[in-house]
Amino acid sequence: MIIREAILSDAEGFLHLTKQVENNSEYMLWEPSERNITLEQQQKMIANMKKSVNSTILLAETDKELVGFLVVIGGGAKRNKHSAYIVVGVLE
C-alpha cells in the first residue's frame, strides 16, 4: 500500500472513491447521492488544499487503485490555524 498526497490528476479517482465510501458507510457525514460535486469542483478543491499550509488530502493506493483517503482541513482564522477537521474514508 502506498500513502501519498493527492494531485490534480487524482480528482476523478478521488471523486469515485468518495462516492463509493459514502454509498457503503453509515458513518460519513453525507448520505449516498446527497453530495453533488463535479469533477471541476473536485479539481479546484485539490488545488486549494495544495496551496494551504495546514490542509492536505492523503490517498491510500493499492495496485494503482485508490482504496482510502484522509482529508485534513486546517482552521482558517488566526485563532484556530492550529486545529483541523479530519475526514477518513476506507473501502471495505
Buried (B, 14 or more C-beta within 10 A) or exposed (E): EEEEEBEEEBBEBBBEBBBBBBEEBEEBEBEEEEEEBEEEEBBBBBEEBBEEEBBBBBBBBEEEEBBBBBBBBBBEEEEEEEEBEEBBBEBE
